[in-house]
């Protein structure tokens, strides 16, 4: 390389799944029949009316120009109506909602808008790796906080308050939780809001899993006073089977949204109008649509639980979301080695928990985004090596 890259790139690595997918692709080219139980990319389609709206709008000659950085008014209203119906949160669509090209984009925008070099950011361990990588990219300092099975995968706020929080600017939370499947709750969010108010920390909840195998819909913004200290990200990727569409949102106080918009408006030129119109249709799906999607996930979940039993992994049946999180047997010394052995012996890929942090070292995660035939085949392959 002739030109040296920016120093910030030395603080991050290529995303784990980017590397792993390349490995799986090489194995397939060599003739391996790979079953990927790793990534949470929904394989069920969006609703028929969503796809029809995309096709209809894309066929219009007037749909292909630049769009507003804040999205069309009808999309912001659809997000607001969705939040009111399911989360019982009233948002002003004019200034408290900002559509995004996926909530992952929002993690970067929020961090760039609020984190100065040297500011500390509280990040869950285990947690979504992007919280750490983005913090490093913007020059923030990662300050991990523990989520443990012993503590129900909830933050130990008493322990946090005993630490030095004077340089902490922002705290990432993610409930329903990924990777552990721990549901969110109003009491939990009340405690977190009180903690953030006391410490003067911006609290950001990443909330894309509320509709998967879950009927208790909760938002951080339900809590009185949360808007003064918090933001919430949401996405159509998991809830509406639209992962590749890259449609999400951030909601919160208008002053915070303005700051995020300063960053976003310098990084893109608005979302394709046809996708915005389709997103409106998706957000207006009846509740029965979610039930139909979840009926498939329930059937798959049963097979995944059987897989966990076959490989002697202990798991909590009250988990929600798109994955099953399980603890590997005590006799296994290394999760990373264990997962690679399974891949090499059975051509079944399972996500190792260590990629989510040190507290995930003894765990694995299996996705529900493989069909029942694939899951059954994976189960049969694992039975053979177990037997």
C-alpha positions as CSV (number, residue, x, y, z in Angstrom):
1,X,0.0,0.0,0.0
2,X,1.5,3.3,-1.1
3,X,-0.7,5.6,0.9
4,X,-0.9,5.0,4.6
5,X,-4.6,4.7,5.9
6,X,-5.9,6.9,8.6
7,X,-4.9,6.0,12.1
8,X,-8.6,5.4,13.0
9,X,-8.7,2.3,10.8
10,X,-6.1,0.7,13.1
11,X,-8.6,0.7,15.9
12,X,-11.1,-1.4,14.1
13,X,-11.2,-4.7,12.3
14,X,-13.2,-6.0,9.4
15,X,-16.6,-7.0,10.8
16,X,-16.6,-10.7,11.9
17,X,-19.5,-11.7,9.7
18,X,-17.8,-10.1,6.6
19,X,-14.8,-12.3,7.2
20,X,-16.9,-15.4,8.0
21,X,-19.1,-15.1,5.0
22,X,-16.0,-15.0,2.8
23,X,-14.8,-18.2,4.5
24,X,-18.2,-19.9,4.0
25,X,-18.2,-18.8,0.3
26,X,-14.7,-20.4,-0.2
27,X,-15.9,-23.6,1.4
28,X,-19.0,-23.7,-0.9
29,X,-16.8,-23.2,-3.9
30,X,-14.8,-26.2,-2.8
31,X,-18.0,-28.3,-2.7
32,X,-19.2,-28.0,0.9
33,X,-22.9,-27.9,1.5
34,X,-22.9,-25.1,4.1
35,X,-25.9,-24.5,6.4
36,X,-25.5,-21.0,7.8
37,X,-27.2,-20.6,11.2
38,X,-25.2,-17.5,12.1
39,X,-26.6,-14.3,10.7
40,X,-29.9,-12.8,11.5
41,X,-31.0,-11.9,8.0
42,X,-34.8,-12.7,7.7
43,X,-35.5,-15.1,4.8
44,X,-39.3,-14.5,4.9
45,X,-40.5,-11.8,2.5
46,X,-42.1,-8.4,3.3
47,X,-45.9,-8.3,3.0
48,X,-47.4,-8.4,-0.5
49,X,-48.7,-4.8,-0.1
50,X,-45.2,-3.6,0.7
51,X,-43.7,-5.1,-2.4
52,X,-46.7,-3.8,-4.5
53,X,-46.2,-0.3,-3.3
54,X,-42.5,-0.4,-4.2
55,X,-43.2,-1.6,-7.7
56,X,-46.0,0.9,-8.2
57,X,-44.0,3.9,-7.1
58,X,-40.8,2.8,-8.9
59,X,-42.8,2.8,-12.1
60,X,-43.5,6.5,-11.9
61,X,-41.2,8.9,-13.8
62,X,-41.5,11.4,-10.9
63,X,-40.1,9.0,-8.2
64,X,-36.4,9.0,-9.1
65,X,-35.0,12.3,-7.9
66,X,-33.3,13.4,-4.7
67,X,-35.5,13.2,-1.6
68,X,-35.6,15.2,1.6
69,X,-33.0,14.4,4.2
70,X,-35.7,14.0,6.7
71,X,-37.9,11.7,4.7
72,X,-41.3,12.4,3.3
73,X,-43.9,13.6,5.8
74,X,-46.1,10.5,5.2
75,X,-43.3,8.2,6.3
76,X,-42.6,10.1,9.5
77,X,-46.3,10.0,10.3
78,X,-46.4,6.3,9.6
79,X,-43.5,5.8,12.1
80,X,-45.3,8.0,14.6
81,X,-48.6,6.0,14.2
82,X,-46.7,2.7,14.6
83,X,-45.1,3.9,17.8
84,X,-48.4,5.1,19.2
85,X,-50.2,1.8,18.3
86,X,-47.6,-0.6,19.6
87,X,-45.4,1.3,22.1
88,X,-48.0,3.8,23.3
89,X,-45.5,6.6,22.7
90,X,-46.7,9.8,21.1
91,X,-44.1,11.4,18.8
92,X,-44.3,14.5,16.8
93,X,-43.6,13.4,13.2
94,X,-42.4,16.9,12.2
95,X,-39.4,17.0,14.5
96,X,-39.1,13.9,16.8
97,X,-38.5,11.3,14.1
98,X,-35.7,11.0,11.6
99,X,-35.9,8.2,9.0
100,X,-32.5,6.5,8.4
101,X,-31.0,4.1,5.9
102,X,-31.1,1.3,8.6
103,X,-30.5,1.7,12.3
104,X,-26.8,0.8,11.9
105,X,-26.4,4.1,10.1
106,X,-27.9,5.7,13.2
107,X,-25.2,4.3,15.5
108,X,-22.6,6.2,13.5
109,X,-24.7,9.4,13.2
110,X,-25.5,9.6,16.9
111,X,-21.9,8.9,17.8
112,X,-20.6,11.5,15.4
113,X,-23.2,14.0,16.7
114,X,-22.5,13.6,20.4
115,X,-19.1,11.9,21.1
116,X,-16.0,14.0,21.1
117,X,-12.5,12.4,21.0
118,X,-11.7,11.3,24.6
119,X,-15.4,11.0,25.6
120,X,-16.2,7.7,27.2
121,X,-19.1,5.5,25.9
122,X,-20.7,2.8,28.0
123,X,-21.1,-0.3,25.8
124,X,-22.7,-3.6,26.9
125,X,-20.6,-6.8,27.1
126,X,-21.9,-8.9,25.4
127,X,-23.3,-6.5,22.9
128,X,-23.5,-5.6,19.2
129,X,-19.9,-5.2,18.0
130,X,-20.7,-2.0,16.0
131,X,-21.1,0.0,19.2
132,X,-17.5,-0.6,19.9
133,X,-16.2,-0.1,16.4
134,X,-18.1,3.1,15.8
135,X,-16.9,4.5,19.2
136,X,-13.3,3.8,18.2
137,X,-13.8,5.4,14.7
138,X,-15.1,8.7,16.2
139,X,-12.3,8.8,18.8
140,X,-14.4,7.9,21.8
141,X,-13.1,5.7,24.6
142,X,-14.9,2.3,25.1
143,X,-16.0,1.7,28.6
144,X,-17.6,-1.8,28.8
145,X,-20.3,-2.6,31.3
146,X,-21.1,-6.2,32.2
147,X,-24.2,-8.1,31.3
148,X,-24.1,-11.5,33.0
149,X,-26.5,-14.4,33.2
150,X,-26.3,-14.1,37.0
151,X,-27.7,-10.6,36.8
152,X,-30.4,-11.5,34.2
153,X,-28.4,-9.9,31.4
154,X,-29.3,-6.5,32.9
155,X,-26.8,-3.7,33.7
156,X,-25.7,-3.6,37.3
157,X,-26.4,0.1,37.8
158,X,-25.2,0.1,41.4
159,X,-21.8,-1.2,40.3
160,X,-21.6,1.4,37.5
161,X,-22.3,4.2,40.0
162,X,-19.3,3.1,42.0
163,X,-17.1,3.7,39.0
164,X,-15.8,7.0,37.6
165,X,-18.5,8.2,35.2
166,X,-17.2,11.8,34.9
167,X,-16.1,11.4,31.3
168,X,-19.0,9.2,30.1
169,X,-21.1,11.0,27.4
170,X,-23.3,8.2,26.0
171,X,-24.6,4.8,27.0
172,X,-25.8,2.1,24.5
173,X,-28.5,-0.3,25.6
174,X,-30.3,-2.9,23.4
175,X,-33.6,-4.4,24.7
176,X,-35.0,-6.8,23.6
177,X,-31.3,-7.7,23.8
178,X,-29.1,-9.1,21.2
179,X,-27.4,-11.6,21.6
180,X,-29.0,-12.8,24.8
181,X,-32.7,-12.5,23.9
182,X,-33.5,-10.8,27.2
183,X,-36.8,-8.8,26.9
184,X,-37.1,-5.2,27.8
185,X,-39.5,-3.9,30.4
186,X,-40.9,-0.6,31.7
187,X,-39.3,-1.0,35.1
188,X,-35.9,-1.6,33.5
189,X,-36.2,1.5,31.3
190,X,-37.3,3.6,34.3
191,X,-34.2,2.6,36.2
192,X,-32.0,3.3,33.2
193,X,-33.6,6.7,32.6
194,X,-33.2,7.7,36.3
195,X,-29.5,6.6,36.1
196,X,-28.9,8.6,33.0
197,X,-30.6,11.7,34.4
198,X,-28.5,11.5,37.5
199,X,-25.3,11.1,35.6
200,X,-26.0,13.4,32.6
201,X,-25.5,10.6,30.1
202,X,-27.2,10.3,26.7
203,X,-29.1,7.0,26.8
204,X,-29.6,5.3,23.4
205,X,-31.8,2.2,23.0
206,X,-31.3,0.1,19.9
207,X,-34.7,-1.6,19.5
208,X,-35.0,-3.7,16.3
209,X,-36.2,-7.0,17.9
210,X,-39.5,-6.0,19.6
211,X,-41.8,-7.8,17.2
212,X,-39.9,-11.2,17.0
213,X,-41.4,-13.9,19.2
214,X,-42.5,-11.1,21.6
215,X,-45.9,-9.6,22.4
216,X,-44.7,-7.2,25.2
217,X,-43.8,-4.1,23.2
218,X,-41.7,-1.6,25.1
219,X,-39.9,1.6,24.2
220,X,-37.4,3.6,26.2
221,X,-39.5,6.6,25.3
222,X,-42.5,5.3,27.3
223,X,-40.7,6.6,30.4
224,X,-41.5,10.1,31.7
225,X,-38.5,12.3,31.1
226,X,-36.8,9.8,28.7
227,X,-37.0,12.2,25.8
228,X,-34.8,14.7,27.7
229,X,-32.0,12.2,28.1
230,X,-32.6,9.5,25.5
231,X,-32.8,8.4,21.9
232,X,-34.3,5.2,20.4
233,X,-33.3,3.5,17.2
234,X,-35.7,1.2,15.3
235,X,-35.6,-0.6,12.1
236,X,-37.8,-2.5,9.5
237,X,-35.0,-5.0,8.9
238,X,-36.1,-7.6,11.4
239,X,-39.7,-6.6,12.2
240,X,-40.8,-6.4,8.6
241,X,-38.4,-8.7,6.8
242,X,-36.7,-5.8,5.0
243,X,-33.1,-6.1,6.1
244,X,-31.7,-5.4,2.6
245,X,-33.9,-2.4,2.1
246,X,-32.0,-0.4,4.8
247,X,-34.9,1.5,6.4
248,X,-34.9,2.6,10.0
249,X,-35.4,5.6,12.2
250,X,-34.2,7.4,15.3
251,X,-36.7,9.1,17.7
252,X,-36.3,11.5,20.5
253,X,-36.3,15.1,21.5
254,X,-36.3,17.5,18.6
255,X,-33.1,19.1,19.8
256,X,-31.3,15.8,19.7
257,X,-32.8,15.0,16.3
258,X,-31.5,18.3,14.9
259,X,-28.0,17.4,15.9
260,X,-28.2,14.0,14.3
261,X,-29.6,15.6,11.1
262,X,-26.5,17.8,10.9
263,X,-24.4,14.7,10.5
264,X,-26.8,12.7,8.3
265,X,-27.5,15.5,5.8
266,X,-23.8,15.6,5.0
267,X,-23.5,11.9,4.4
268,X,-26.4,11.0,2.1
269,X,-28.9,12.5,-0.2
270,X,-32.2,11.0,1.0
271,X,-34.0,7.7,0.6
272,X,-35.5,6.5,-2.7
273,X,-39.1,7.6,-2.8
274,X,-40.4,4.2,-3.8
275,X,-38.8,2.6,-0.7
276,X,-40.4,5.3,1.5
277,X,-43.8,4.6,0.1
278,X,-43.3,0.8,0.5
279,X,-42.2,1.4,4.1
280,X,-45.4,3.2,4.8
281,X,-47.3,0.2,3.7
282,X,-45.2,-2.1,5.8
283,X,-45.7,0.0,8.9
284,X,-49.5,-0.3,8.3
285,X,-49.5,-4.1,8.2
286,X,-52.2,-5.5,10.5
287,X,-51.1,-7.2,13.7
288,X,-52.1,-10.5,12.2
289,X,-49.2,-10.1,9.7
290,X,-46.7,-10.2,12.6
291,X,-48.5,-13.2,14.0
292,X,-48.0,-15.1,10.7
293,X,-44.3,-14.3,10.6
294,X,-43.9,-15.4,14.2
295,X,-45.7,-18.6,13.6
296,X,-42.9,-19.6,11.3
297,X,-40.3,-18.5,13.8
298,X,-42.0,-20.5,16.6
299,X,-41.7,-23.7,14.5
300,X,-38.1,-23.0,13.8
301,X,-37.4,-22.1,17.4
302,X,-38.6,-25.6,18.4
303,X,-36.0,-27.2,16.1
304,X,-33.2,-24.9,17.3
305,X,-34.0,-25.7,20.9
306,X,-33.6,-29.4,20.0
307,X,-30.2,-28.6,18.4
308,X,-29.2,-26.9,21.7
309,X,-30.2,-30.0,23.6
310,X,-28.2,-32.2,21.2
311,X,-25.0,-30.3,21.7
312,X,-25.6,-30.0,25.5
313,X,-26.0,-26.3,25.5
314,X,-28.1,-24.7,28.3
315,X,-30.5,-22.0,27.3
316,X,-33.4,-19.9,28.7
317,X,-36.7,-20.6,27.0
318,X,-38.1,-17.2,27.9
319,X,-35.8,-15.5,25.3
320,X,-37.3,-13.4,22.6
321,X,-35.9,-12.2,19.2
322,X,-34.3,-13.7,16.2
323,X,-31.8,-16.0,17.9
324,X,-31.3,-18.6,20.6
325,X,-28.4,-17.9,23.0
326,X,-27.0,-20.9,24.8
327,X,-24.1,-21.8,27.2
328,X,-21.7,-24.4,26.0
329,X,-20.8,-27.4,28.1
330,X,-18.2,-27.1,30.8
331,X,-16.1,-29.7,29.2
332,X,-15.5,-27.5,26.2
333,X,-12.4,-25.4,26.7
334,X,-12.8,-22.9,23.8
335,X,-15.9,-21.6,22.2
336,X,-14.0,-20.4,19.1
337,X,-12.5,-23.9,18.6
338,X,-15.8,-25.6,19.3
339,X,-17.6,-23.6,16.7
340,X,-14.9,-24.2,14.1
341,X,-14.9,-27.9,14.8
342,X,-18.6,-28.1,14.3
343,X,-18.2,-26.2,11.0
344,X,-15.5,-28.4,9.7
345,X,-17.1,-31.7,10.8
346,X,-20.7,-30.9,9.8
347,X,-20.6,-27.8,7.6
348,X,-23.0,-26.1,10.0
349,X,-22.0,-22.6,11.0
350,X,-23.0,-21.3,14.4
351,X,-22.0,-17.9,15.8
352,X,-19.5,-18.0,18.7
353,X,-20.5,-15.7,21.6
354,X,-17.0,-14.3,22.1
355,X,-17.5,-11.9,19.2
356,X,-20.0,-10.0,21.3
357,X,-17.5,-9.5,24.2
358,X,-15.7,-11.4,27.0
359,X,-18.9,-12.2,28.7
360,X,-20.0,-14.1,25.7
361,X,-17.0,-16.4,25.7
362,X,-18.9,-19.5,27.0
363,X,-21.9,-19.0,24.7
364,X,-23.1,-19.6,21.2
365,X,-25.9,-18.0,19.2
366,X,-28.1,-19.8,16.6
367,X,-30.2,-17.8,14.1
368,X,-33.9,-18.5,13.3
369,X,-33.3,-17.3,9.7
370,X,-32.9,-20.7,8.2
371,X,-35.9,-22.7,7.0
372,X,-37.2,-25.8,8.8
373,X,-35.7,-28.1,6.2
374,X,-32.2,-26.6,6.7
375,X,-32.6,-26.6,10.5
376,X,-33.7,-30.3,10.5
377,X,-30.7,-31.2,8.3
378,X,-28.4,-29.3,10.6
379,X,-29.9,-31.2,13.5
380,X,-29.4,-34.5,11.8
381,X,-25.7,-33.7,11.0
382,X,-25.1,-32.8,14.7
383,X,-26.8,-36.0,15.9
384,X,-24.4,-38.0,13.8
385,X,-21.2,-36.5,15.3
386,X,-22.7,-36.6,18.7
387,X,-23.6,-40.3,18.4
